[in-house]
Amino acid sequence: MKNVLSRISMLLGVMAIFLVVACNGDSDAPITCSDGLLNGDEVGVDCGGSCPPCAVTTTVAEDKANIQKTLDDVLQCVTDLKEARSTQVLLRDFLGMSDGEVVNEDWLEDMTNDLAEVLDTDVIEDNNRLDLAYHAGTHRYVHATKTWEKLASPSDKIIFEFPTQESNSTNNAVLTMDRYADEEVTIQGETMFLPTDINVGLVVDGNSIMEVELKDVTYADNADFEIPVELDLRLFFDPITITMDVDRKTNTEFSAVMSMTDAQLCNYRVELDAELRDDDFENISEGSFKKIEAKVSIGALSIQSLAGLAELIALDDPTQTQINSLLDLDVLFNGVKIADLEYDEEANTINIFYKDSTSEDGNNYIDQFLDDLELLFEEFTGGW
């Protein structure tokens, strides 16, 4: 089962992240023609069948070319990120990542040796809480003594000034927390303070390299298991911006959207709708889900499953027939269905069935893609 799901998850991730470009419908169209889903007798998302006509369809040869082009774009996106300033500063300069090892580990330990004392982290541990006002000020690395000092200003921010390389004689990095709020919650009987609002940014040599913003966090109103059920998260890692929005519709219905973009080739989106059988979050198991609908896309290419994801997860050892029947994976391009995906247990692969009834092994795309991806990450992670 784990092997089956891992292959499916890999393919979903590769063909990556959500957003189906839907056709425009008119006001007199059936209700399903405006719900952003491929359902009813539609040929594409909200088009075809009883809905307004879809855009011009593609040939199977064009579909195959579009799938390959999508994977090529993913590799180019990763390549751009690898060569981005944020990667250079954080992975190469600061951490010294190489072949899966943090080469600068000793230097980092020496540099941060007395930081906990200057920051007074004992207060955080004693109160199980971060107090922005108490810890506010500028924490500065002093190169001459290789120690940290704290300045009282500013009174409403926590600032760290430090070098990004051992060879630096000045502090060229500034990490700032300028917003923080929390809430007392109880999880499995333990009371703690968890953030509801936070903003942290990293500037290196005057350029914004990274920023994390978390806001609008709501924790479940359960006596012993108050997990977050709503949140708005934004992560900037130059040049990529990742967002995640989780909304609670009812006590048991949730929706989540995650996107990743750099306004160029990196344009991924994931959408998930889930319904639980009850709101006993402490005892969530595979059988707790009543409904799960997922859509994964990159650019104009997307994969969606609106069928039996919840039922599949609840099965201990599903058969090939159960997997294919319950998943019902559709591949779409510009909102128009171009193929189905089916799991082949004997070959341990996922086959692509095109609209002209021809098919091919999904590994024709995946194997080379993963090899190329490994080469891109090998500098930092070593061989997979």
Secondary structure, 3 states (H helix, E strand, C coil): CHHHHHHHHHHHHHCCCCCCCCCCCCCCCCHHHHCCCCCCCCCECCECCCCCCCCCCCCHHHHHHHHHHHHHHHHHHHHHHHCCHHHHHHHHHHHCEECCEECCHHHHHHHCCCHHHHHCHHHHHHHCCCCHHHHCEEEEEECCCCEEEEECCCCCCEEEEECCCCCCCCCCEEEEEEEEEEEEEEECCEEEEEEEEEEEEEEECCEEEEEEEEEEEEECCCCCECCEEEEEEEEEECCEEEEEEEEECCCCEEEEEEEEECCCCCEEEEEEEEEECCCCHHHCCHHHEEEEEEEEEECCEEEEECCCHHHHHHCCCCCHHHHHHHHCEEEEECCEEEEEEEEECCCCEEEEEECCCCEEECHHHHHHHHHHHHHHHHHHHCCC
